[in-house]
Amino acid sequence: MKSRLIALCLFLVMVVALVPGVMAQDANLCGNLSGDDCTALTTAITNTGAATSGAFTLSSVIDVQSDDPTQAGHITIDGDGKFSGTAPMSMSDMTSASSDPTAAVQKATEGLKNFSGAYNFTFGLPTEASAMTGGQPLTLNLIFVNGVMYVDLSKFPQSIAPLLTQMKLPNGWAGLDLIDTLTNASGMFSSMASSATSGSGSASSEASTAMTDLPKFMAAASKHITFTRDGDTFTGSVDLNGLASDADIQALMTASAGSDAKPMTDADKAAIESLKDAKVDFVFTLNGDKLGEVKLTVDIPGSTMTAINAASEDSSSDSKPPTNVNVSFDIKYSGLGEAQTIAAPDGAPVLKFADLMTMFGSMSGGMSSG
């Protein structure tokens, strides 16, 4: 079974919690909620996922603690944005993206034609990474209009300025024609996905199958979720040990591994048992018939990390797993369904795929000659 089962369970729980509309499609994760409460929650999530315009703010923290400073890290992500014309991510979209890259590229290309968005993110980086940005946080301001993605390069750290100069990019807004790029690079993406699938073996197969079988996973996972409701607030928690121990979940993972499936070892069982000390909690707050806020917190103690590390085929005997991993995510929605005004930056140059390849070719040639 291997510890991939644990990783996939965590991944799929986060997907369901953070992608509006997924929870209410084909199956639900209402856990112990009554029929009326389940309907209220899933209706709000479905309506949020179906909203083709709106705005949001988000705040997230990823904190990895370790006795080895090189393995520790603290990352913060703060942002806001607005969007218009977006199509909700459905379960079929997620499945096609994992199993058919060509179809995923085609759908993304069509979606971009009618999509507009403006996003502002600030990343607080761990010490190792912040050294590359001169200790400054990484600010990313993006605008999407008519299939073009614009980036405000003036907000990049000064340590990156020489690279932008080498690439002959302006100190301001610059765009990339995503439709042209995706169309011309679709063959490359398919080839990379094929290589990744063949190279990663059963892990890739399990991930793809897990997405395909998401409705089955959700139905089985619902047994291990407990909710309480207080007015418009639904507070839920996941029994990770029960989830990873569930016979239906394990059967799905075994089927996806195919000929690579192996019997569960004592280390695997110990890793699953250690999940009793890990916590995954989330809060859905309703705003009328839509979501107003979603919070997710994950707390994995060192004892669980040690057990998972011992069960991993890739771990070494002298490796030191983190002593604690904490993840928090908070997103607030506003103006869902309301018109949003988003315009392209004036005078910004727009690169095509050919320009991108020429730029990278020049850089490679310069580095080789140097």
Order of alpha helices (4+ residues) and beta strands (2+ residues): alpha-alpha-beta-beta-alpha-alpha-beta-alpha-beta-beta-alpha-beta-alpha-alpha-alpha-beta-beta-alpha-alpha-alpha-beta-beta-alpha-beta-beta-alpha
